[in-house]
Amino acid sequence: MNQQPTPAEIKVKKLSKLKPNRTCPNCGQYKEFGFGNVCIKFYTFVCNECKSSHQAISHRCKSLTMSTWSDSEVNALMDANGGGNDACLRTWLAKAPEVGGSYGRGRRPKKG
């Protein structure tokens, strides 16, 4: 029994394919057809490796295909509402070092 995707599920998949959302904001990895995971804390589309890192520090992540999506969650992922990878780079990561760069005693993740 195949269930048809909801309008919210269709919309979140379209958002994942937007150019800014095809580059992981954490490590800079690029994926031509977009990523399959969203970090709900920051409303960003992230690669599998960074998803695991987010989950390791108790950030909730959702799969585009294995999770159900509400309209409010999908709307929060839109750039105009402060979500998506461009918004993350402008706000949360605005003062972060370049991908792979050092800060204090830490280091920003490298691609992949």
C-alpha positions, -999 to +999 in steps of 0.1 A: +000+000+000+018+031-013+006+062+004+007+094-016+030+121-002+013+150+015+016+186+002+041+193+030+063+163+021+063+174-016+072+210-006+101+199+018+116+178-010+115+208-034+132+230-008+160+204-004+167+208-041+172+246-040+207+255-048+216+269-014+203+238+004+225+214-017+256+225+002+258+213+039+263+245+060+284+226+085+311+209+064+306+224+029+298+190+012+278+195-020+251+171-032+236+176-067+201+165-057+201+178-022+204+161+012+179+138+028+181+151+064+171+182+082+185+194+116+153+207+133+172+229+158+186+251+130+162+242+102+191+233+079+196+206+052+226+185+063+247+157+050+246+122+067+279+128+085+268+161+100+234+147+108+251+121+130+272+148+147+240+169+154+223+138+168+253+131+190+247+163+208+210+157+211+198+179+182+167+164+166+171+155+129+144+144+105+146+124+073+129+138+042+116+104+032+111+085+064+095+113+085+061+130+084+062+168+079+038+194+091+031+226+072+046+247+100+079+227+099+082+231+062+074+268+064+102+272+090+126+258+064+120+286+040+147+313+038+120+341+042+112+326+076+148+322+088+153+286+078+174+269+052+211+268+046+216+304+034+198+317+065+221+295+087+252+309+070+240+344+075+231+340+112+244+309+131+276+305+112+282+342+102+313+345+124+325+309+122+358+301+105+359+286+070+351+249+066+380+230+081+393+261+099+404+264+135+389+284+163+401+283+199+409+247+206+383+234+181+380+229+144+351+233+120+344+200+101+358+193+067+339+182+037+324+147+040 
